[in-house]
Amino acid sequence: MALTETMKWMSRSARNRADAVRHDMKDRALTARLDKAAEENDRLRTENRTLKDAVEESHLAHERILSLLEEHRDETEVELDATGGKRSHRGRWFMFLMLLGGGAWAWMKSKGMGSDMMDWGGRPAGGGETYGDAGMTSAA
């Protein structure tokens, strides 16, 4: 009988050791998961802080742009008030002159007064001549 009691005792001891090892393994795994979660939490907090800073800078930039636009609008309104509400037509005058110049160019082209591109500062229309070999023809 003494033998069976010893076996039971050994068996219980082995079971206790196995339970202790299993418990330690679970504790280590749980600790590792908690450490990973804490690291992820820190990383996410840092990323969140960085994104909040970027959004705040973006808002500040938008506010600055809006304030500059409002200042420009106010200055424009002051200029309009100073001139009695009349606007400058410099851009329209420039477009009018460009239209006149284009019309003159088209009229001269249609009349044959500028048929050669050299008259207009361009390259020769053909014949194989270039600026460097005015007397030679192309070998092709």
PyMOL commands that set and color helices and strands:
alter all, ss='L'
color gray80, all
select helices_A, chain A and resi 2-82+90-111+117-120
alter helices_A, ss='H'
color red, helices_A
deselect
rebuild
show_as cartoon
